[in-house]
Amino acid sequence: MAETVLVTGGTGYIAGWCIVELLKRGYDVRTTVRRLSKEGAVRAAVATQVDPGGRLSFFAADLTKDDGWPAAVAGCGYVLHVASPLGATQTKNADDLVRPAREGALRVLRAATKAGVKRVVLTSSCGAATPTKLGVNSVSDETQWSDPEAQKNDHYRLSKTLAERAAWDFMKEQGGTMELVTILPSAVFGPVLSMDGLGSVQFIQRLIDGRLPRIPNVGLMVVDVRDVALAHILAMTAPGAAGERFIASGDFMWMKDVAQTLRAKLGARAPKIPTKNLPDFVVSIGANFSHALKTLKPLVGRSHRFASDKARRVLNWSTRPAAETVWTARRSLLAAEGKA
């Protein structure tokens, strides 16, 4: 009999690809959604890659409520806790992101422990492994923890740091025999399953439609969503993964190179892709008035990298080229919009 895996947050970008990869590997999959009315949309999105048949089931559960979690995890061998609030990084109240991220992780862990789950894989972020001071060509790995005091202006990264910290603290105090692994992705791009739950691919969309009129001198560690999903599944069963953090990161690209990659592929079909840079001094001054620019300011001119050597060694994990990932993101957006 196939083992059952719960993937939380089935409407999400990474979660959708985790579901796809698990189904391809023969697992029975459960997923949580806040409202069961989302089941049809998630099934349709997953079906673009693999026939879910009767091996995909849905449970209603919310990160901010206890209801639903015990039923969702009952009988599961593994849990991939991917669900977390995303996309509201400019909220004025940090608790809007921190509270559901941290309390949601604890709810899942408590339910999983009581249900006898063997291992939970939690999605964190490279934002939880970022040094306070970034050098021009600095590098960090899983031994680094972000300082929450330095993340007060970046509520999303703060929420990931505090949620992961809370998860490890829970395991020390109440985890019992259950095991925990955390995956820390960098900037996740690649193909979308639908136009719902675009996650970080919204950045590509904004470049294409002109909502980013100029390009800041900022770089990204790009990783393909399919590779991130695979990292979760490898971490779920790899004997050496228990109790470990794994950075899931690919190649470094400056934002101007991301834009250039898209322009080279799309040509006249994308006239709104910016060609001019946003001067560093504009970011510096604008940070006094704009939350988004305040978040960008520490990253300007810094080619900070995250080392994923540990994931490659312990999980036998690999990544696709960043330029391919960026273009695949846009190509799949066109297909999802019916414009391919």
N, C-alpha and C positions, 0 to 999 in steps of 0.2 A: 504494500500500500504506500502511495506517495505521501511524503511528509507535508504538513500544512504550515504555511508561512503567512503571518499577518504583515501587511504593508500599510502603515498609517498614512492618511492624507491622500487618498487615491486620485483626487482631482489635480494634484500637484505635478509639476514638470518632471522632477527626478523620480517621484513615486510611480508615475505612469510607466517609465522605462524600467523600473525595478519589477513591476508587475509583468511586463512583456518578457523580460529575461527569465524570470522565475517560471512562467508558463512554458517557455521554450525548453526549459531544462526539466520539465515534467513535474513540477511541484503543484500542489493544490494551493490556491492563493485566496486569502481574504483581504479585504481592504476596508478602511473606515472612510466615511464621508460625513459631513455635518448633517446633510439631508439626503434621505434615500432617493429623492427625486433626481439626484445626480447620477444614479446608477446607469441609466441609458446612455448618457453622454460619455461616461468613462468606458463602458463596454464598447461603444462605437470607436472610441479613440484607440483602445487596445487592439481591437479587431483589424485595424489598418496594418498591424504587424504580425499578429498571431490569433488563431481562433481560440477564444477563451472557453468555448463549450460550456460544460457544467463545472469547470474547475475554478471559476472565479465567483466569489460570493461577497456580499456587501453587508456592513454593519454601520448603524448610525452611532457616532461618538464625536464628542467635542472636546478640544483640549482644555476648556475651562470648566468642564463638568465631569463628575464621577460616573454618571450614567453611561452604560453602553460598553465600557472598557472590559469589565469582567467577561461578558459574553463574547466579545470580539477575540479575546486571547485564549479562551477555553479550548483546550485540545491542540493548540499550536506548539510546534517544536521550536520555532524561531519567530522573532519579531524584527522587522526593519522599521524603526521609528524615524520616518522621514518628515512627517507633518511638522510644520512650524510656520508662524506668521511671517509673511513676506510682502515686500512692495510698499510698505508704509514707513520707509526710513525717515521721512520728513515730518512724522508726527511730533507734536510738541511734548507729548507725554511718553517718556520711555517705557512706562508700565504697559502701554498699549501693545508693545511687542514683548517685553521681558516677562510679564506675568504669564501669558499663555504659553510661551516657549518653555519657561522653567517649570511651571506647574503641570503643563502637559506632559513633559518628559517624566516627571515624578509619578503622575497618574499611570502612565504606561508601564513604568518599571514596577510600581506596586502591584498592578494587575498581573503583569507577567510573572513576577515572583510567586504570587499566590497560585497561579495556574501551572507552575512547574515548567515554564519555558526554559529551554537549554541555554539560549544565547540571544541577547538583544544587540542589534547593530543600530547605533544612533547617528543620524546625520548632523554633524556640527558644521564648521566652516573654517577656512584658513584665517578668517577674522578672529578666531579664538587662539591663533598661534602667531600673532603679529607683534614684533617688538615695538616698544613705545617710540624709539627713535630709529628711523629708517635711514640707512646709508645709501649712497648712490648705487652701489651694486651689492647690497647686503642679501643674506640668505638666512632663512629660518627653517627649523624642522619641528617634529612633534614634541621635542623637549621644551619648546618655548610655549609660554602661556601669555596671552594678552592681559594687560592691566585694565580692569574695568574702569578705573579712574580716568584713563586716557581715552575711553570710548564714549564719554558722556554725550558727544555730539553725533555719534553714529549708533543710533538705537538698534539697528538690525544686528550689527556685529556685537554690540553689548549683549543683546538677547541670546545670541549663540554662545558667547563665552560663559554667561551665567547659567544657561541651561546645561551646558556640558559639565561645568563645575559641579552643579547640583546632582547630576547623574552619577558622577564618580563618587561624590560624597555619600549618596544613597547606597551605592554598592558596598562601600566600606562598612556602613552601619547596618544595612538590612538586606543586602543582596543574596545572602545564603549561598547556595551552590550555583545559582545562575551566573552566566558570564556576560560581560559587556565589552563591546568594541565600538570605537567612534571613528567615523570617516569625516575628514575635513577637506571638502572640495574648494577649489579656487573659483574663478569665473566660469560658470557652466553655460556653454552654448551647445550647438548641434541641432539635430532635427527635432521638430515639435510633432506631437501626436494629434493636436488639434489647436484651434485658436484660443481655447480656454487654458488657463494655467500656464502662461508663457514663461513665467519666472524671469530669469536673467536675460532671456532672448529678447525681452522688450528693448534692451539696449540696441540690438541690431535693428529692430523696427524703427526706433527713434532716429538712428543714423540715416536710414533709407528715406523716411518721410519728412526729414528736414527739421525735426524738433530739437536736434542738436546742431545749431547753425555753425558753430566753430568747434574745433577739436582741442581739448586741453592736453597739455604735455604730461599725460599720465599713461601708465602701462598696466597690462593685465596678464595674469597667468591663466591661459585659456585651457579648458579641459572639456572634452566631449561628454555630453550627458549619458551616452551609451557606455562610455568607459567608467563614469561615476557609478552607474547602476551595477556594472560588473564588479566594481570594487566592493560594493555592499554585499553582493552575493558570495564573492570569494571570502570576504571577512566573516561571513556567516558560518562557514564550515572549516576554514583553515585551522589546523591544530595550534599553530603558533600565534594566532591572532588574538586569543582571549586576553582581555585586560590591557589591550593596546590601543593607541591612537594611530591613525594612518592619514597622512596628507595625500589627497588625490588631486594632483596638479600636472598640467602639461607644459606647453611651451609659453614663453613670454612674448607678448606682442604689445607694442605701443598702440594707443588708440588710432593714431594716424595711419598705422600699418593695417589695422582692421578696416578702416575706411578705404584705403587704397586697394585692399584685396577685393572688397565689394565693388568698387568702381571698375576694376580691371575685368571683373566677370560680367557686370551688368551694363557698363557703357552708358549709352544714351537712355537706357531704361530706368536709370536712377539719377535724374538730374539734380535731386535735392541733397545727395550725399555731400557733406561739407568738404571743402578743399583747403580752407584757411584754418590756421591754428588760433587757439585762444591764448593770448599772451599770459605769461606767468604772473605779471604784475596785476592783471585784471582779476585773476583768481584770488590773489592775495588781498586785494582791496575788496573784492566782492564777497569774500568770506565774512566780512563784518556785517553783511546784510542778508546773505543767502545761506540757508542751511546746507544746500547741496554743494555749494562752493567751499563751505567750511569743512565738509567731509573730504573734499578733494585736495584741499590745500596741503596736507602732510605728504601726499603722494606725488606732487608735482616734481618731475625730473628724477624720480627715484625708480630705478629698475630693480625693485626688491623682488626676490624669488623665493618660492617655497619648494623645498626639496622633498620629492616623493620616492627617494631611494628605498626607504623602508617598505613601502607598499610593493615596489617592484621586486624586492628581495623575498619578503615573507609571503606575499600573496601571488607572486608570479604575474604581476599586473603590468599592463602596457597601455600606451595612449596613442591616439591618432594625431597626425600633424595639426597644429593649431589653424593654419590657413584653410585646410580642408574642413575643419569643424565650423569655422566662421561661414564659409560659403554654403555648407550643408544646412546651416541654420536658416539662411535666407532662402535657399531653394525650397526647403520644406514649408516656410511661411507662404511662399508663392503658391505651392501646391494646396496648402490648407485654405488659402483664399480663392482657390479655383483659377489662378492666373498662370499656372506653370505651362 
